[in-house]
Amino acid sequence: MNKISTFIMGASIGCAFGALAALALAPRSGAETRGLVAQGAGEFAENAQDFGAGLGYYAQGAARDVREKGEAAIKGAGKPAEDEAADELKAKIAAAREKIAEAEA
């Protein structure tokens, strides 16, 4: 995880614990406190889902970048070998032409 996503996750968890502490220490009736805790838990769950969806989107982008870089590396890796083989073949053809020219002379 990068620094931003780590920070967001830590801030979300900190907010949740802060809300629970505030509710536990606030002078409210039991019904009110339970309602507030349920509301806070629902908001926390929603934030966690949003964070997870964002993290999934980020992971897909990272995977796509890695795949594209890998494909480019694979395509580029064959080029020097192809060039070397072509140069070797050209040299053999030139040598064969010289031998033919010598034989005709």
One Martini backbone bead per residue (centre of mass of N, CA, C, O) as a GRO file, in nm:
protein
  105
    1MET     BB    1   0.099   0.034   0.018
    2ASN     BB    2   0.058   0.349   0.019
    3LYS     BB    3   0.062   0.636   0.202
    4ILE     BB    4  -0.227   0.733   0.150
    5SER     BB    5  -0.385   0.471   0.215
    6THR     BB    6  -0.272   0.443   0.501
    7PHE     BB    7  -0.380   0.709   0.608
    8ILE     BB    8  -0.681   0.664   0.552
    9MET     BB    9  -0.709   0.412   0.723
   10GLY     BB   10  -0.612   0.538   0.992
   11ALA     BB   11  -0.825   0.764   1.002
   12SER     BB   12  -1.074   0.583   1.006
   13ILE     BB   13  -1.004   0.428   1.264
   14GLY     BB   14  -0.974   0.678   1.446
   15CYS     BB   15  -1.264   0.780   1.412
   16ALA     BB   16  -1.405   0.533   1.525
   17PHE     BB   17  -1.275   0.539   1.809
   18GLY     BB   18  -1.360   0.827   1.877
   19ALA     BB   19  -1.664   0.780   1.858
   20LEU     BB   20  -1.682   0.559   2.073
   21ALA     BB   21  -1.566   0.725   2.306
   22ALA     BB   22  -1.774   0.954   2.299
   23LEU     BB   23  -2.022   0.773   2.347
   24ALA     BB   24  -1.929   0.643   2.616
   25LEU     BB   25  -1.887   0.942   2.765
   26ALA     BB   26  -2.164   1.030   2.712
   27PRO     BB   27  -2.467   1.181   2.842
   28ARG     BB   28  -2.678   0.926   2.763
   29SER     BB   29  -2.891   0.726   2.663
   30GLY     BB   30  -2.905   0.406   2.561
   31ALA     BB   31  -3.067   0.451   2.299
   32GLU     BB   32  -2.899   0.680   2.186
   33THR     BB   33  -2.627   0.538   2.186
   34ARG     BB   34  -2.705   0.301   2.005
   35GLY     BB   35  -2.784   0.474   1.761
   36LEU     BB   36  -2.505   0.607   1.723
   37VAL     BB   37  -2.343   0.349   1.691
   38ALA     BB   38  -2.495   0.242   1.445
   39GLN     BB   39  -2.438   0.483   1.265
   40GLY     BB   40  -2.128   0.470   1.280
   41ALA     BB   41  -2.102   0.182   1.171
   42GLY     BB   42  -2.232   0.237   0.898
   43GLU     BB   43  -2.028   0.452   0.805
   44PHE     BB   44  -1.778   0.276   0.831
   45ALA     BB   45  -1.865   0.058   0.629
   46GLU     BB   46  -1.892   0.248   0.389
   47ASN     BB   47  -1.598   0.349   0.392
   48ALA     BB   48  -1.469   0.070   0.359
   49GLN     BB   49  -1.594   0.008   0.083
   50ASP     BB   50  -1.476   0.249  -0.066
   51PHE     BB   51  -1.184   0.180  -0.009
   52GLY     BB   52  -1.186  -0.100  -0.142
   53ALA     BB   53  -1.264  -0.002  -0.424
   54GLY     BB   54  -1.021   0.186  -0.461
   55LEU     BB   55  -0.806  -0.034  -0.423
   56GLY     BB   56  -0.895  -0.210  -0.661
   57TYR     BB   57  -0.848   0.004  -0.878
   58TYR     BB   58  -0.548   0.040  -0.818
   59ALA     BB   59  -0.465  -0.257  -0.868
   60GLN     BB   60  -0.552  -0.271  -1.163
   61GLY     BB   61  -0.361  -0.051  -1.265
   62ALA     BB   62  -0.099  -0.186  -1.173
   63ALA     BB   63  -0.137  -0.449  -1.335
   64ARG     BB   64  -0.149  -0.315  -1.612
   65ASP     BB   65   0.133  -0.188  -1.604
   66VAL     BB   66   0.291  -0.451  -1.569
   67ARG     BB   67   0.192  -0.589  -1.825
   68GLU     BB   68   0.290  -0.376  -2.029
   69LYS     BB   69   0.590  -0.389  -1.948
   70GLY     BB   70   0.624  -0.692  -2.004
   71GLU     BB   71   0.549  -0.688  -2.302
   72ALA     BB   72   0.771  -0.487  -2.387
   73ALA     BB   73   1.009  -0.661  -2.289
   74ILE     BB   74   0.953  -0.905  -2.470
   75LYS     BB   75   0.968  -0.760  -2.741
   76GLY     BB   76   1.259  -0.636  -2.690
   77ALA     BB   77   1.424  -0.905  -2.640
   78GLY     BB   78   1.417  -1.014  -2.949
   79LYS     BB   79   1.566  -0.802  -3.121
   80PRO     BB   80   1.873  -0.859  -3.086
   81ALA     BB   81   1.854  -1.150  -3.194
   82GLU     BB   82   1.744  -1.081  -3.472
   83ASP     BB   83   1.975  -0.893  -3.559
   84GLU     BB   84   2.201  -1.102  -3.530
   85ALA     BB   85   2.088  -1.309  -3.730
   86ALA     BB   86   2.080  -1.120  -3.975
   87ASP     BB   87   2.384  -1.055  -3.981
   88GLU     BB   88   2.481  -1.347  -4.015
   89LEU     BB   89   2.333  -1.404  -4.279
   90LYS     BB   90   2.465  -1.178  -4.446
   91ALA     BB   91   2.755  -1.284  -4.414
   92LYS     BB   92   2.705  -1.559  -4.553
   93ILE     BB   93   2.613  -1.447  -4.825
   94ALA     BB   94   2.869  -1.287  -4.888
   95ALA     BB   95   3.061  -1.532  -4.880
   96ALA     BB   96   2.919  -1.693  -5.104
   97ARG     BB   97   2.957  -1.479  -5.329
   98GLU     BB   98   3.262  -1.484  -5.324
   99LYS     BB   99   3.298  -1.785  -5.397
  100ILE     BB  100   3.150  -1.762  -5.668
  101ALA     BB  101   3.331  -1.548  -5.792
  102GLU     BB  102   3.594  -1.718  -5.774
  103ALA     BB  103   3.492  -1.964  -5.939
  104GLU     BB  104   3.437  -1.793  -6.208
  105ALA     BB  105   3.746  -1.675  -6.237
   0.00000   0.00000   0.00000
